[in-house]
């Protein structure tokens, strides 16, 4: 599995010959986006910063788009979406937290989570045992740095990938400091299931492609 970061909350997940895009940046956003072909697009929030699914169509490759809560199965990839209340750009919205299961690896994507309290006990139980957790750390309308770190501990994720920190000065440094360990910084995060054995809250910082 290969994880590439494109800034904001935009990720590309490569699973063999298949590709998943998380929250691709739309062409109407003020954020800088990127284009590539994807088989599945997950959009956690209806806003130009996150719903650029059209940027992930390439030639005859048209992605299967999931943009809300529910249970889905696409070619052996199992996806659960859990709705949470949030505020983005001063508007009340529904944010979808996604759990993606593929070949025994569980990826949890928090999207624009407002706070740790936004995750009910039922949602936490539904997320299951998390291998890789993608969490925003920008603060403001989204979860704060300290709260995000406490949530990662509560969810017992093996690996934590912070996101949406570029415009909030010092948030990444503070998050890494609170984790109490050196973060692993890399261009792409490439791993297999066995590589996660023994990890407990390891922070992986991805450089924006």
Residue pairs with C-beta under 8 A, 6 or more apart in sequence:
1 13
1 14
1 15
1 102
1 105
1 190
1 191
1 192
2 12
2 13
2 14
2 188
2 189
2 190
3 11
3 12
3 13
3 14
3 132
3 161
3 188
3 189
3 190
3 206
4 11
4 12
4 14
4 188
4 206
4 209
5 11
5 161
5 163
5 206
5 207
5 208
5 209
6 12
6 24
6 25
6 33
6 34
6 208
6 209
7 25
7 31
7 32
7 166
7 208
8 23
8 25
8 31
8 49
8 50
8 163
8 164
8 166
9 22
9 23
9 44
9 49
9 50
9 111
9 112
9 134
9 136
9 163
9 164
10 21
10 22
10 23
10 24
10 25
10 33
10 34
10 50
11 21
11 22
11 23
11 109
11 134
11 163
12 19
12 20
12 21
12 22
12 36
12 38
13 19
13 20
13 21
13 22
13 100
13 107
15 77
15 102
15 103
18 39
18 40
18 75
18 77
19 36
19 37
19 38
19 39
19 40
20 38
20 39
20 40
20 41
20 42
20 77
20 100
21 36
21 38
21 40
21 41
21 42
21 53
21 56
21 63
22 42
22 44
22 98
22 109
22 134
23 42
23 43
23 44
23 45
23 49
23 50
23 51
23 109
23 111
24 33
24 34
24 38
24 41
24 43
24 50
24 51
24 52
24 53
24 55
24 56
25 31
25 32
25 33
25 34
25 48
25 49
25 50
25 52
25 55
26 33
26 48
26 49
26 50
26 51
26 52
26 54
26 55
27 33
27 48
27 52
27 54
27 55
28 48
29 47
29 48
29 49
29 52
30 49
31 49
33 52
33 55
34 55
34 209
35 55
35 56
35 58
36 56
36 58
37 56
37 57
37 58
37 59
37 61
37 63
38 56
38 61
38 63
39 61
39 63
39 64
39 74
39 75
40 63
40 64
40 65
40 66
40 74
40 77
40 79
41 53
41 56
41 63
41 64
41 65
41 66
42 66
42 67
42 79
42 81
42 96
42 98
42 100
42 109
43 50
43 51
43 53
43 65
43 66
43 67
43 96
44 50
44 95
44 96
44 97
44 98
44 109
44 111
44 112
45 51
45 86
45 88
45 93
45 94
45 95
45 96
45 111
45 112
46 67
46 93
47 88
47 89
47 93
49 88
50 111
50 112
51 67
53 63
53 65
53 67
56 63
57 63
64 74
66 72
66 79
66 81
66 98
67 96
68 81
68 83
68 94
68 96
69 81
69 82
69 83
69 94
69 96
70 80
70 81
71 78
71 79
71 80
71 81
72 78
72 79
72 80
72 81
73 79
76 102
77 100
77 101
77 102
78 100
78 101
78 102
79 98
79 99
79 100
79 101
80 98
80 99
80 126
80 127
81 96
81 97
81 98
81 99
82 96
82 97
82 98
82 99
82 119
82 123
82 126
82 127
83 94
83 95
83 96
83 97
84 94
84 95
84 96
84 97
84 113
84 114
84 118
84 119
84 123
85 92
85 94
85 95
85 114
85 118
86 92
86 93
86 94
86 95
86 111
86 112
86 113
86 114
86 118
86 141
86 142
87 93
87 114
87 141
88 95
88 112
88 141
88 142
89 141
90 141
93 112
95 111
95 112
95 113
95 114
95 118
96 111
97 108
97 109
97 110
97 111
97 113
97 119
97 123
97 127
98 107
98 108
98 109
98 111
99 106
99 107
99 108
99 109
99 126
99 127
99 128
99 130
100 106
100 107
100 108
100 109
101 107
101 128
103 193
104 193
105 131
105 132
105 193
105 196
106 127
106 128
106 129
106 130
106 131
106 132
107 130
107 131
107 132
107 134
108 127
108 130
108 132
108 133
108 134
108 155
108 157
109 134
110 133
110 134
110 135
110 136
110 143
111 136
112 136
112 141
112 142
112 164
113 119
113 135
113 136
113 142
113 143
114 141
114 142
114 143
115 143
115 147
116 143
116 147
116 148
116 150
116 151
116 154
119 151
124 154
124 155
127 155
129 156
130 155
130 156
130 157
130 158
131 157
131 158
131 159
131 193
131 196
132 157
132 158
132 159
132 160
132 161
132 196
133 152
133 155
133 157
133 159
133 160
133 161
134 161
134 163
135 143
135 148
135 151
135 152
135 160
135 161
135 162
135 163
136 142
136 143
136 148
136 162
136 163
136 164
136 165
137 143
137 144
137 145
137 148
137 162
137 163
137 164
137 165
137 168
137 171
137 172
137 175
138 164
138 165
138 167
138 168
138 171
139 145
139 168
139 171
140 168
142 164
143 151
145 171
145 174
145 175
145 178
146 174
146 178
148 162
148 175
149 175
149 178
149 179
152 160
152 201
153 201
156 200
156 201
157 201
158 196
158 199
158 200
158 201
158 202
159 189
159 191
159 196
159 199
159 201
159 202
159 203
159 204
160 179
160 201
160 202
160 203
160 204
161 189
161 203
161 204
161 205
161 206
162 172
162 175
162 203
162 205
165 171
165 172
165 175
166 208
172 205
175 203
176 182
176 183
176 203
176 205
179 201
179 203
181 202
181 203
183 203
183 204
183 205
184 202
184 203
184 204
184 205
185 204
185 205
185 206
185 207
186 204
186 205
186 206
186 207
187 206
187 207
187 209
188 206
189 204
189 206
